[in-house]
Amino acid sequence: MHPAIPFNKPYFSGNETRYIEQAVRSGKISGDGLFTQRVHQFFEQELGFRKVLLTTSCTDALEMAALLLNIRPGDEVIVPSFTFVSTANAFVLRGANIVFADSTGLNPNLDPAALEGLVTSRTRAIVPVHYAGIACDMAAIQAVADKHGLAVIEDAAHAIDSYYRGRALGSLGTLAAFSFHETKNIISGEGGMLAINDAQYAPRAEVIREKGTTRTAFFRGEVDKYGWVDVGSSFLPSDIIAAYLWAQIENLTDIQQQRRAIWQRYYSALEPLANQGIGLPRLPDYATNNGHLFYLVCRNLAERTALIAYLRQLGILAVFHYLSLHKSTYYASRHDGRALPWADLYSDCLVRLPLFYELTNAAQRRITDAVLDFYQTY
């Protein structure tokens, strides 16, 4: 038996532990230390975000967004059904009703053509998810939002270093949330970031992130004492986490070149499967590919189950992804009953193949050969 090929292996440059030691020796390992400042500066100056704040997770960044928008019970928020639970849960926690949108036939992203019919007088926000780092049609989404005075919150968990018509994903909406979970392109184990593209939200975001206090302004010398002025929670990560992330950022170009090359090898090897009705990732002309993940869309659930089992027998770990949230145990009774066929198709049929920096050409050939062999007989 060949050595097992995991689904993911966290990238490690070698500087992560050195920077963590620097943070520890500095005597400042709580939030907003030297490495946090370096990370903030990079994203604001290099990628064009108006303001960013590191958070303990993408989930927390989304929860901060819900607080910043004052989402209240009875408000409606439009969210794709094919997404991770955090996308919806952040707004459910504020009492919002989730209105689920279907995906497109092109890819799992939210279908902007359906948005107009989902907006009501109670709608407050639209939350597009850039699945696999491939941009949603932001112009179409923003047009609906502008028409009805809605906020757009980009769930950019997958989308670091990916672009919509030359603009970084996460810089287009009112707010955006990123993830640095160990499965992402650049990582800090756990961790996230809130991007604030509308300046009016920046001061309050600092307050919410620091337990509802003016503590951040106090440490900048802007107030002579800090106190409790708003709702909030402890959303900021330790500088140890930022130190790990900074080492990753320093290697972003190399990481991205490698991941895109792996992605392209997958596509080139598996493209013939399209003739058998197997779906491959498709990029609209307005989107770029950041090599976050590579997926296939099988023809049915039984086929996907068989493919995953076949690969596992060969020591290859492939996984399925989200389950349709509109059918979830928690929210199905509150869904309005609309069929969302594309979300269900991706829920039943999408399979993710291993993709990580250290995936060798030989290991990748093992994977692609195994997938092709499966489809010769299935």
C-alpha positions as CSV (number, residue, x, y, z in Angstrom):
1,M,0.0,0.0,0.0
2,H,1.3,3.5,-0.9
3,P,1.6,6.0,1.9
4,A,-1.8,7.8,2.6
5,I,-2.4,11.1,0.9
6,P,-4.2,13.4,3.3
7,F,-6.9,15.9,2.2
8,N,-4.9,18.7,3.7
9,K,-1.5,19.4,5.2
10,P,-0.9,22.8,6.9
11,Y,1.8,24.9,5.2
12,F,4.9,25.7,7.4
13,S,7.6,28.1,6.2
14,G,9.9,27.7,9.1
15,N,9.7,31.3,10.4
16,E,6.4,30.7,12.2
17,T,8.0,29.5,15.4
18,R,10.8,32.1,15.2
19,Y,8.2,34.9,15.0
20,I,6.1,33.3,17.8
21,E,9.3,33.4,20.0
22,Q,9.8,37.0,19.1
23,A,6.3,37.8,20.1
24,V,6.7,36.0,23.4
25,R,10.0,37.7,24.2
26,S,8.5,41.1,23.4
27,G,6.3,40.7,26.5
28,K,3.2,41.6,24.4
29,I,1.3,38.4,23.5
30,S,-2.2,39.6,23.9
31,G,-4.1,41.2,21.0
32,D,-2.9,44.1,18.7
33,G,0.8,43.6,19.2
34,L,3.6,44.1,16.7
35,F,2.7,41.2,14.4
36,T,-1.0,42.1,14.4
37,Q,0.0,45.6,13.3
38,R,2.2,44.2,10.5
39,V,-0.7,42.0,9.2
40,H,-3.1,44.9,9.3
41,Q,-0.7,47.1,7.4
42,F,-0.2,44.5,4.7
43,F,-3.8,44.0,4.0
44,E,-4.6,47.7,4.0
45,Q,-1.7,48.8,1.9
46,E,-1.1,45.9,-0.4
47,L,-4.6,44.6,-1.1
48,G,-6.5,47.8,-0.8
49,F,-8.9,47.2,2.1
50,R,-9.9,50.5,3.8
51,K,-9.4,49.0,7.3
52,V,-8.9,45.4,8.6
53,L,-9.1,43.9,12.1
54,L,-7.8,40.4,12.8
55,T,-10.3,38.2,14.6
56,T,-10.2,34.8,16.3
57,S,-12.1,33.3,13.4
58,C,-14.0,34.0,10.2
59,T,-17.1,33.2,12.2
60,D,-16.3,36.0,14.7
61,A,-15.7,38.4,11.8
62,L,-19.2,37.5,10.5
63,E,-20.7,38.0,14.0
64,M,-19.0,41.4,14.2
65,A,-20.6,42.3,10.8
66,A,-24.0,41.4,12.2
67,L,-23.4,43.6,15.2
68,L,-22.1,46.5,13.2
69,L,-25.2,46.5,11.0
70,N,-27.5,46.3,14.1
71,I,-29.2,43.2,12.8
72,R,-32.3,42.7,14.9
73,P,-35.1,40.2,15.4
74,G,-37.4,40.2,12.4
75,D,-34.8,41.4,10.0
76,E,-34.1,39.3,6.9
77,V,-30.7,38.4,5.5
78,I,-30.2,36.7,2.2
79,V,-27.6,33.9,2.4
80,P,-26.7,31.0,0.0
81,S,-27.9,27.6,1.1
82,F,-24.7,26.0,0.0
83,T,-22.3,27.4,2.5
84,F,-20.8,26.7,5.9
85,V,-23.2,27.2,8.8
86,S,-21.3,30.3,10.2
87,T,-22.5,32.3,7.2
88,A,-26.1,32.0,8.4
89,N,-25.5,31.5,12.1
90,A,-23.9,34.9,12.6
91,F,-27.2,36.6,11.7
92,V,-29.4,34.0,13.4
93,L,-27.7,34.9,16.7
94,R,-29.0,38.5,16.3
95,G,-32.6,37.2,15.7
96,A,-32.6,37.5,11.9
97,N,-34.6,35.4,9.6
98,I,-32.5,33.7,6.9
99,V,-33.8,33.8,3.4
100,F,-31.8,31.2,1.5
101,A,-30.7,31.7,-2.1
102,D,-29.9,29.0,-4.6
103,S,-26.5,28.5,-6.3
104,T,-25.9,28.7,-10.0
105,G,-25.4,26.0,-12.6
106,L,-22.0,27.5,-13.4
107,N,-20.6,27.0,-9.9
108,P,-21.8,26.9,-6.3
109,N,-21.9,30.7,-5.9
110,L,-25.1,32.5,-5.1
111,D,-27.4,33.1,-8.1
112,P,-27.8,36.9,-8.4
113,A,-30.7,36.5,-10.8
114,A,-32.8,35.2,-7.9
115,L,-32.1,38.1,-5.6
116,E,-34.7,40.5,-6.7
117,G,-37.5,38.1,-5.9
118,L,-36.1,37.5,-2.4
119,V,-36.0,41.1,-1.2
120,T,-38.8,42.3,1.0
121,S,-39.3,45.4,3.1
122,R,-37.5,43.5,6.0
123,T,-34.4,42.6,4.1
124,R,-31.2,44.2,5.5
125,A,-28.3,42.5,3.9
126,I,-27.0,40.1,1.2
127,V,-24.1,37.7,2.1
128,P,-22.4,36.4,-1.1
129,V,-19.9,33.5,-0.5
130,H,-17.0,33.3,-2.9
131,Y,-16.9,29.6,-3.1
132,A,-13.5,28.0,-3.9
133,G,-12.1,31.5,-4.1
134,I,-14.0,32.2,-7.3
135,A,-15.8,35.5,-7.3
136,C,-19.5,35.9,-7.2
137,D,-21.0,38.3,-9.8
138,M,-20.5,41.3,-7.6
139,A,-21.8,43.9,-10.0
140,A,-25.1,42.1,-10.3
141,I,-25.3,41.6,-6.5
142,Q,-24.4,45.2,-5.8
143,A,-27.0,46.5,-8.2
144,V,-29.7,44.8,-6.3
145,A,-28.2,46.0,-3.0
146,D,-28.0,49.6,-4.2
147,K,-31.6,49.5,-5.5
148,H,-32.9,48.5,-2.1
149,G,-30.4,50.1,0.2
150,L,-29.0,46.9,1.5
151,A,-25.6,46.1,2.9
152,V,-23.4,43.5,1.2
153,I,-21.2,41.3,3.4
154,E,-18.7,39.2,1.5
155,D,-18.0,35.8,3.0
156,A,-14.4,35.6,1.6
157,A,-13.3,32.7,3.8
158,H,-11.9,31.0,0.7
159,A,-11.0,34.1,-1.2
160,I,-7.6,35.4,-0.1
161,D,-5.6,36.7,-3.1
162,S,-8.5,36.3,-5.5
163,Y,-10.0,39.1,-7.6
164,Y,-13.2,40.4,-9.3
165,R,-12.3,42.4,-12.4
166,G,-9.0,43.3,-10.8
167,R,-10.3,44.2,-7.4
168,A,-9.4,42.0,-4.4
169,L,-12.3,39.9,-3.1
170,G,-13.3,41.3,0.3
171,S,-12.8,44.9,-0.9
172,L,-16.1,45.3,-2.7
173,G,-18.8,44.8,-0.1
174,T,-19.7,47.0,2.9
175,L,-17.9,44.5,5.1
176,A,-16.1,41.2,4.4
177,A,-14.9,38.2,6.5
178,F,-11.8,36.1,5.9
179,S,-10.6,32.8,7.4
180,F,-7.1,31.7,8.3
181,H,-8.1,28.2,9.4
182,E,-5.5,25.5,8.7
183,T,-7.3,24.4,5.5
184,K,-7.0,27.8,3.9
185,N,-4.3,29.2,1.6
186,I,-2.5,31.1,4.4
187,I,-3.2,30.1,7.9
188,S,-2.8,30.7,11.6
189,G,-4.4,27.4,12.8
190,E,-7.6,29.2,13.8
191,G,-8.1,32.9,12.9
192,G,-10.0,35.3,10.7
193,M,-10.2,39.0,9.7
194,L,-12.9,41.6,9.2
195,A,-12.4,44.0,6.3
196,I,-14.3,47.3,6.7
197,N,-14.8,49.0,3.4
198,D,-17.3,51.7,4.6
199,A,-15.4,54.1,6.8
200,Q,-18.5,54.8,9.0
201,Y,-18.2,51.4,10.6
202,A,-14.5,51.5,11.5
203,P,-14.6,53.2,14.9
204,R,-17.5,51.1,16.2
205,A,-15.8,47.9,14.9
206,E,-12.8,48.6,17.2
207,V,-15.2,49.0,20.1
208,I,-17.1,45.8,19.4
209,R,-13.9,43.8,19.0
210,E,-12.7,45.0,22.4
211,K,-15.7,43.9,24.5
212,G,-17.7,47.0,23.8
213,T,-15.0,49.3,25.3
214,T,-12.7,52.1,24.0
215,R,-9.6,50.1,25.0
216,T,-8.1,50.3,21.5
217,A,-8.4,54.1,21.4
218,F,-6.9,54.2,24.9
219,F,-3.8,52.3,23.9
220,R,-3.3,54.7,21.0
221,G,-3.5,57.6,23.5
222,E,-6.7,59.0,22.0
223,V,-8.6,58.9,25.4
224,D,-7.3,59.1,28.9
225,K,-9.3,56.1,30.1
226,Y,-11.4,53.4,28.6
227,G,-14.9,52.3,29.5
228,W,-17.9,50.3,28.4
229,V,-19.7,52.2,25.6
230,D,-21.4,49.6,23.5
231,V,-22.1,45.9,23.1
232,G,-19.2,43.7,22.1
233,S,-17.2,40.6,22.8
234,S,-13.6,39.4,22.8
235,F,-13.0,39.0,19.1
236,L,-9.3,39.9,18.9
237,P,-6.6,37.1,18.7
238,S,-3.4,36.8,20.5
239,D,-0.3,38.3,18.8
240,I,1.1,34.8,18.8
241,I,-1.5,33.9,16.2
242,A,-0.7,37.0,14.2
243,A,3.0,36.0,14.4
244,Y,2.3,32.7,12.8
245,L,0.2,34.4,10.1
246,W,2.9,37.0,9.3
247,A,5.3,34.2,8.4
248,Q,2.6,32.9,6.0
249,I,2.0,36.3,4.5
250,E,5.7,36.6,3.8
251,N,5.4,33.5,1.6
252,L,2.1,34.3,0.0
253,T,3.5,34.6,-3.6
254,D,5.2,31.3,-3.4
255,I,2.2,29.6,-1.7
256,Q,-0.1,30.9,-4.4
257,Q,2.1,29.9,-7.3
258,Q,2.3,26.4,-6.0
259,R,-1.4,26.0,-5.3
260,R,-2.4,27.4,-8.7
261,A,0.0,25.0,-10.4
262,I,-1.5,22.0,-8.5
263,W,-5.0,23.3,-9.4
264,Q,-4.1,23.5,-13.1
265,R,-2.5,20.0,-13.1
266,Y,-5.8,18.7,-11.7
267,Y,-7.8,20.5,-14.4
268,S,-5.6,19.4,-17.3
269,A,-5.6,15.8,-16.2
270,L,-9.3,15.5,-15.4
271,E,-10.8,17.7,-18.1
272,P,-11.7,14.6,-20.2
273,L,-14.3,13.7,-17.5
274,A,-16.4,16.6,-18.7
275,N,-17.3,14.5,-21.7
276,Q,-18.9,12.0,-19.3
277,G,-21.0,14.6,-17.6
278,I,-18.7,15.2,-14.6
279,G,-18.5,18.8,-13.6
280,L,-15.2,20.7,-13.2
281,P,-14.7,24.1,-11.7
282,R,-15.6,26.9,-14.1
283,L,-14.4,30.5,-13.8
284,P,-16.4,33.4,-15.2
285,D,-14.4,35.9,-17.2
286,Y,-14.6,38.4,-14.3
287,A,-13.0,36.0,-11.8
288,T,-9.5,34.7,-11.0
289,N,-8.4,31.4,-9.5
290,N,-6.6,31.5,-6.2
291,G,-6.0,27.7,-6.1
292,H,-8.0,27.3,-2.9
293,L,-9.6,24.0,-3.7
294,F,-10.3,21.7,-6.6
295,Y,-13.6,19.9,-6.9
296,L,-15.6,17.6,-9.1
297,V,-19.3,17.4,-9.4
298,C,-20.4,13.8,-9.7
299,R,-23.6,12.8,-11.5
300,N,-25.4,11.7,-8.4
301,L,-25.0,10.9,-4.7
302,A,-24.3,7.2,-5.1
303,E,-21.5,7.9,-7.6
304,R,-19.9,10.4,-5.2
305,T,-20.1,8.0,-2.3
306,A,-18.5,5.3,-4.4
307,L,-15.7,7.6,-5.7
308,I,-14.8,8.7,-2.2
309,A,-14.8,5.1,-1.0
310,Y,-12.7,4.0,-4.0
311,L,-10.1,6.7,-3.3
312,R,-10.0,5.9,0.4
313,Q,-9.2,2.2,-0.4
314,L,-6.1,3.5,-2.3
315,G,-5.0,5.7,0.6
316,I,-6.4,9.0,-0.8
317,L,-8.6,11.1,1.4
318,A,-11.2,13.0,-0.7
319,V,-14.2,14.7,1.1
320,F,-17.6,16.1,0.3
321,H,-18.4,19.6,1.4
322,Y,-21.5,21.6,2.7
323,L,-25.0,20.2,3.2
324,S,-27.8,22.5,2.1
325,L,-28.7,24.7,5.1
326,H,-32.3,25.1,4.0
327,K,-32.7,21.4,4.7
328,S,-30.7,21.4,8.0
329,T,-32.2,20.0,11.2
330,Y,-32.0,23.4,12.8
331,Y,-33.5,25.6,10.1
332,A,-35.6,23.4,7.8
333,S,-38.8,24.2,9.7
334,R,-38.2,28.0,9.2
335,H,-37.3,27.8,5.5
336,D,-40.1,29.1,3.3
337,G,-40.4,25.9,1.3
338,R,-38.8,27.0,-2.0
339,A,-36.9,24.2,-3.8
340,L,-33.2,25.1,-4.2
341,P,-32.1,22.4,-6.7
342,W,-28.6,23.7,-7.4
343,A,-27.7,23.8,-3.7
344,D,-29.0,20.3,-3.3
345,L,-27.0,19.1,-6.3
346,Y,-23.7,20.4,-4.9
347,S,-24.6,19.1,-1.5
348,D,-25.1,15.6,-3.0
349,C,-22.5,15.5,-5.7
350,L,-19.5,17.8,-5.1
351,V,-16.3,16.1,-4.0
352,R,-13.1,17.9,-3.0
353,L,-9.7,16.4,-3.9
354,P,-6.5,16.9,-1.8
355,L,-4.8,20.2,-2.4
356,F,-2.0,21.5,-0.2
357,Y,1.4,23.1,-0.8
358,E,3.5,19.9,-0.3
359,L,1.4,17.7,-2.7
360,T,4.0,16.3,-5.0
361,N,3.6,15.7,-8.7
362,A,3.9,12.0,-8.1
363,A,1.2,12.0,-5.4
364,Q,-1.1,14.1,-7.6
365,R,-0.7,11.7,-10.5
366,R,-1.7,8.9,-8.1
367,I,-4.9,10.9,-7.4
368,T,-5.8,11.8,-10.9
369,D,-5.0,8.3,-12.2
370,A,-7.2,6.8,-9.5
371,V,-10.1,9.1,-10.4
372,L,-9.7,8.3,-14.1
373,D,-9.5,4.6,-13.4
374,F,-12.7,4.8,-11.3
375,Y,-14.6,6.4,-14.2
376,Q,-13.4,3.8,-16.7
377,T,-15.5,1.2,-14.9
378,Y,-18.2,3.1,-13.0
